[in-house]
């Protein structure tokens, strides 16, 4: 499988795809949440306690320390928000990015509800 260039460009600070980035709640019920970010699905499955990214297991609920929303702004480019999972051992699993802070916050709240984890918010200046 080749590395998707769109994914790389979307996560670069000030990336050219920032204006097209969004995080969408595609499907949700009491046992499952499906988020789509830049065409990539992230599935939170409560019965198995797993997070799937692009169809593959990426993390267990027990390995998630928090759901993070970071706001990036530098005054020169489009501001954006990223949604990521902070995992044990200092690892992060990037879920997606959005130019809409409300959209990112709502997705984070839904992910926190199904996983039982807290949401943390950060602001990054100068990127």
LUMGU-430602 format. One line per field, with one value per atom (N, C-alpha, C): x, y, z; residue number from 1; atom name; residue in one letter. Coordinates in steps of 0.2 Angstrom, whole numbers, plus 2048, in hexadecimal, padded with zeros to 3 digits. Layout:
% residues N
px <- (X  ...)
py <- (Y  ...)
pz <- (Z  ...)
num <- (NUM  ...)
atome <- (CA  ...)
residu <- (a  ...)
END
This chain:
% residues 127
px <- (804  800  804  803  807  805  809  807  803  7FD  7F9  7FC  7FD  800  7FB  7F5  7F0  7F0  7F1  7F2  7F8  7FD  803  803  800  7FF  7FA  7F5  7F0  7F2  7F7  7FA  800  802  808  805  809  807  806  800  7FE  7FE  7FC  7FC  7F7  7F8  7F4  7ED  7EC  7E5  7E1  7E4  7E1  7DA  7D9  7D2  7CD  7CF  7CA  7CA  7CD  7CD  7C7  7C4  7BE  7BE  7BA  7B9  7B2  7AF  7A8  7A6  7A1  79E  79A  79C  799  794  795  790  791  78C  78C  786  788  783  786  783  786  78C  78D  793  798  797  79C  79B  7A1  7A2  7A7  7A4  7A8  7AA  7B0  7B2  7B6  7B4  7B8  7BB  7C2  7C6  7CA  7CA  7CD  7CD  7C7  7C6  7C8  7CB  7CD  7C9  7C6  7C2  7C5  7C3  7C5  7BF  7BF  7B9  7BB  7B7  7B7  7B2  7B4  7B0  7AF  7AA  7A9  7AA  7A6  7A6  7AD  7B1  7B8  7BD  7BB  7C0  7C6  7C4  7CA  7C8  7CD  7CD  7D0  7CC  7CF  7D0  7D6  7D7  7D9  7D5  7D5  7D4  7D0  7CE  7D3  7D8  7DD  7DC  7DD  7DD  7E3  7E2  7E7  7E9  7E4  7E4  7DF  7E0  7DB  7D8  7D2  7D0  7D4  7D7  7DB  7E1  7E4  7EA  7E9  7E3  7E1  7E2  7E6  7E6  7E1  7E0  7DC  7DA  7D5  7D3  7D6  7DA  7DD  7DA  7D8  7D7  7DC  7E0  7E5  7E3  7E3  7E2  7E8  7E9  7EF  7EE  7F2  7F1  7F7  7F9  7FF  7FD  7F7  7F5  7F7  7FA  7FC  7F8  7F6  7F3  7EC  7E9  7E2  7E4  7DF  7E0  7DC  7DF  7DB  7DC  7D8  7D8  7D9  7DD  7DE  7DB  7D9  7D6  7DB  7DD  7E2  7E1  7E3  7E3  7EA  7EA  7F0  7F1  7F6  7F6  7FC  7FB  800  807  80C  813  815  810  812  810  80D  80B  805  804  7FE  7FB  7F5  7F1  7ED  7EF  7EC  7E6  7E0  7DA  7D8  7D9  7D7  7D8  7D7  7D7  7D1  7D0  7CA  7CB  7C8  7C8  7C3  7BF  7B9  7BA  7BB  7BD  7B7  7B1  7AB  7AA  7AB  7AB  7B0  7B6  7BC  7BA  7B7  7B5  7AF  7AA  7A5  7A7  7AC  7AE  7B2  7B6  7BA  7B5  7B0  7AB  7A8  7A6  7A3  7A8  7AE  7B4  7B5  7B5  7B6  7B0  7AA  7A4  7A4  7A6  7A6  7AC  7B2  7B8  7B8  7B4  7B5  7BB  7BE  7C4  7C3  7C7  7C6  7C9  7C6  7C8  7CD  7D3  7D7  7D8  7D8  7D9  7DF  7E2  7E9  7E8  7ED  7ED  7F5  7F6  7FD  7FE  802  803  80A  80A  810  812  80E  80F  80D)
py <- (7FA  800  806  80B  811  816  81A  81F  825  826  82B  832  835  83C  841  840  845  845  83F  83F  842  842  845  84D  84F  856  859  855  858  859  855  856  85A  85D  862  868  86B  872  877  87A  87E  87A  874  870  872  871  874  871  86B  869  86B  86F  872  874  878  87A  875  86F  86A  865  865  860  861  85B  85B  854  854  84E  84D  847  846  840  840  83B  837  831  82E  829  826  821  821  820  820  81C  818  815  814  810  810  80C  808  803  805  80A  80B  812  815  81C  81C  81E  81F  826  828  82E  82E  832  833  839  839  83F  83E  843  843  83C  839  833  82D  82E  828  826  820  81F  81D  81F  81D  81A  814  811  80F  812  810  80B  805  7FF  7FD  7FF  7FD  7F6  7F2  7EA  7E7  7E9  7E6  7EB  7F1  7F6  7F8  7F8  7FA  800  803  809  806  806  804  80A  80A  810  80D  80F  80C  804  802  7FB  7F6  7F9  7F6  7F8  7F3  7F5  7FA  7FF  804  806  805  806  802  801  7FE  804  803  809  80A  804  805  808  808  80C  813  816  81D  820  826  82A  830  832  838  839  83D  83F  846  848  84F  853  859  85E  863  864  86A  86F  875  87B  87E  87E  881  887  88C  893  897  89B  89F  8A6  8A7  8AE  8AF  8AA  8AB  8A6  8A0  89B  899  895  893  88F  891  88D  886  881  87B  877  872  86E  867  864  85C  858  853  84E  848  846  840  83D  837  833  833  834  834  82D  829  822  822  81C  81B  81A  81C  81C  822  827  82E  82E  828  828  82C  82E  831  82E  82D  82B  831  833  839  836  839  837  83B  842  846  84E  852  859  85D  863  866  86E  871  879  87B  877  878  876  87A  878  875  877  874  86D  86C  865  860  863  85F  85D  862  862  85D  85D  858  851  850  849  847  84B  849  847  84B  84A  843  841  83B  835  836  831  830  835  835  831  832  82F  827  825  81E  81B  81E  81B  81C  821  822  826  82A  82E  835  839  840  844  84A  84E  853  854  859  85E  865  86A  86D  86F  872  877  87D  882  882  881  882  888  88C  893  892  895  896  891  88C  887  889)
pz <- (800  800  800  7FC  7FB  800  803  808  804  807  804  804  7FF  7FF  802  801  803  80B  80E  815  818  815  817  816  811  810  814  816  81B  822  824  82B  82B  826  826  829  82D  830  82A  82A  824  81D  81E  818  813  80D  807  807  80B  80B  811  815  81B  81A  815  813  811  810  80E  813  819  81E  822  824  829  82C  832  836  836  833  833  837  83B  83E  839  837  831  834  839  83C  844  847  84F  852  857  85B  862  866  86D  86D  868  868  863  85F  859  857  856  853  84D  847  841  840  840  83E  837  832  82C  82C  82B  82A  824  820  819  816  816  812  816  81C  820  826  826  82C  832  838  83F  842  844  847  84F  853  85A  85C  85D  85E  866  869  870  872  86E  870  870  86C  86B  86F  871  874  870  869  864  860  85E  859  853  84E  847  843  840  83B  834  82F  828  828  82D  82D  831  834  838  83F  844  84B  84C  84F  851  858  85C  863  867  86D  872  876  878  87D  883  886  88C  88A  884  883  882  881  880  887  887  88D  88C  886  885  87E  87D  876  876  871  871  86B  86C  867  867  862  862  85C  85E  85A  858  851  84E  84B  84D  84A  84A  844  844  841  83F  83D  835  832  82B  827  82A  826  829  825  828  82F  834  83A  839  83D  83D  844  844  84B  849  84D  84C  852  850  855  855  85B  85B  862  862  868  86B  872  875  879  877  879  87E  882  887  883  887  884  880  880  87D  875  873  86C  86B  864  862  85C  85C  856  853  84D  84A  847  848  846  840  840  83B  83C  838  839  836  838  835  836  831  832  836  839  83D  844  849  850  853  851  854  852  84C  849  84C  84D  850  858  85B  862  863  85F  85F  85E  859  857  85D  861  867  86C  86D  873  871  86B  86A  86B  869  86A  871  875  87C  880  87D  880  87F  879  878  87B  87C  87F  886  889  890  892  88E  88F  88F  892  892  88B  88A  885  887  884  886  880  881  87C  87C  876  876  871  872  86D  86B  864  862  85E  85F  85C  858  852  84F  84A  849  844  83D)
num <- (1  1  1  2  2  2  3  3  3  4  4  4  5  5  5  6  6  6  7  7  7  8  8  8  9  9  9  10  10  10  11  11  11  12  12  12  13  13  13  14  14  14  15  15  15  16  16  16  17  17  17  18  18  18  19  19  19  20  20  20  21  21  21  22  22  22  23  23  23  24  24  24  25  25  25  26  26  26  27  27  27  28  28  28  29  29  29  30  30  30  31  31  31  32  32  32  33  33  33  34  34  34  35  35  35  36  36  36  37  37  37  38  38  38  39  39  39  40  40  40  41  41  41  42  42  42  43  43  43  44  44  44  45  45  45  46  46  46  47  47  47  48  48  48  49  49  49  50  50  50  51  51  51  52  52  52  53  53  53  54  54  54  55  55  55  56  56  56  57  57  57  58  58  58  59  59  59  60  60  60  61  61  61  62  62  62  63  63  63  64  64  64  65  65  65  66  66  66  67  67  67  68  68  68  69  69  69  70  70  70  71  71  71  72  72  72  73  73  73  74  74  74  75  75  75  76  76  76  77  77  77  78  78  78  79  79  79  80  80  80  81  81  81  82  82  82  83  83  83  84  84  84  85  85  85  86  86  86  87  87  87  88  88  88  89  89  89  90  90  90  91  91  91  92  92  92  93  93  93  94  94  94  95  95  95  96  96  96  97  97  97  98  98  98  99  99  99  100  100  100  101  101  101  102  102  102  103  103  103  104  104  104  105  105  105  106  106  106  107  107  107  108  108  108  109  109  109  110  110  110  111  111  111  112  112  112  113  113  113  114  114  114  115  115  115  116  116  116  117  117  117  118  118  118  119  119  119  120  120  120  121  121  121  122  122  122  123  123  123  124  124  124  125  125  125  126  126  126  127  127  127)
atome <- (N  CA  C  N  CA  C  N  CA  C  N  CA  C  N  CA  C  N  CA  C  N  CA  C  N  CA  C  N  CA  C  N  CA  C  N  CA  C  N  CA  C  N  CA  C  N  CA  C  N  CA  C  N  CA  C  N  CA  C  N  CA  C  N  CA  C  N  CA  C  N  CA  C  N  CA  C  N  CA  C  N  CA  C  N  CA  C  N  CA  C  N  CA  C  N  CA  C  N  CA  C  N  CA  C  N  CA  C  N  CA  C  N  CA  C  N  CA  C  N  CA  C  N  CA  C  N  CA  C  N  CA  C  N  CA  C  N  CA  C  N  CA  C  N  CA  C  N  CA  C  N  CA  C  N  CA  C  N  CA  C  N  CA  C  N  CA  C  N  CA  C  N  CA  C  N  CA  C  N  CA  C  N  CA  C  N  CA  C  N  CA  C  N  CA  C  N  CA  C  N  CA  C  N  CA  C  N  CA  C  N  CA  C  N  CA  C  N  CA  C  N  CA  C  N  CA  C  N  CA  C  N  CA  C  N  CA  C  N  CA  C  N  CA  C  N  CA  C  N  CA  C  N  CA  C  N  CA  C  N  CA  C  N  CA  C  N  CA  C  N  CA  C  N  CA  C  N  CA  C  N  CA  C  N  CA  C  N  CA  C  N  CA  C  N  CA  C  N  CA  C  N  CA  C  N  CA  C  N  CA  C  N  CA  C  N  CA  C  N  CA  C  N  CA  C  N  CA  C  N  CA  C  N  CA  C  N  CA  C  N  CA  C  N  CA  C  N  CA  C  N  CA  C  N  CA  C  N  CA  C  N  CA  C  N  CA  C  N  CA  C  N  CA  C  N  CA  C  N  CA  C  N  CA  C  N  CA  C  N  CA  C  N  CA  C  N  CA  C  N  CA  C  N  CA  C  N  CA  C  N  CA  C  N  CA  C  N  CA  C  N  CA  C  N  CA  C  N  CA  C  N  CA  C  N  CA  C  N  CA  C  N  CA  C)
residu <- (x  x  x  x  x  x  x  x  x  x  x  x  x  x  x  x  x  x  x  x  x  x  x  x  x  x  x  x  x  x  x  x  x  x  x  x  x  x  x  x  x  x  x  x  x  x  x  x  x  x  x  x  x  x  x  x  x  x  x  x  x  x  x  x  x  x  x  x  x  x  x  x  x  x  x  x  x  x  x  x  x  x  x  x  x  x  x  x  x  x  x  x  x  x  x  x  x  x  x  x  x  x  x  x  x  x  x  x  x  x  x  x  x  x  x  x  x  x  x  x  x  x  x  x  x  x  x  x  x  x  x  x  x  x  x  x  x  x  x  x  x  x  x  x  x  x  x  x  x  x  x  x  x  x  x  x  x  x  x  x  x  x  x  x  x  x  x  x  x  x  x  x  x  x  x  x  x  x  x  x  x  x  x  x  x  x  x  x  x  x  x  x  x  x  x  x  x  x  x  x  x  x  x  x  x  x  x  x  x  x  x  x  x  x  x  x  x  x  x  x  x  x  x  x  x  x  x  x  x  x  x  x  x  x  x  x  x  x  x  x  x  x  x  x  x  x  x  x  x  x  x  x  x  x  x  x  x  x  x  x  x  x  x  x  x  x  x  x  x  x  x  x  x  x  x  x  x  x  x  x  x  x  x  x  x  x  x  x  x  x  x  x  x  x  x  x  x  x  x  x  x  x  x  x  x  x  x  x  x  x  x  x  x  x  x  x  x  x  x  x  x  x  x  x  x  x  x  x  x  x  x  x  x  x  x  x  x  x  x  x  x  x  x  x  x  x  x  x  x  x  x  x  x  x  x  x  x  x  x  x  x  x  x  x  x  x  x  x  x  x  x  x  x  x  x  x  x  x  x  x  x)
END
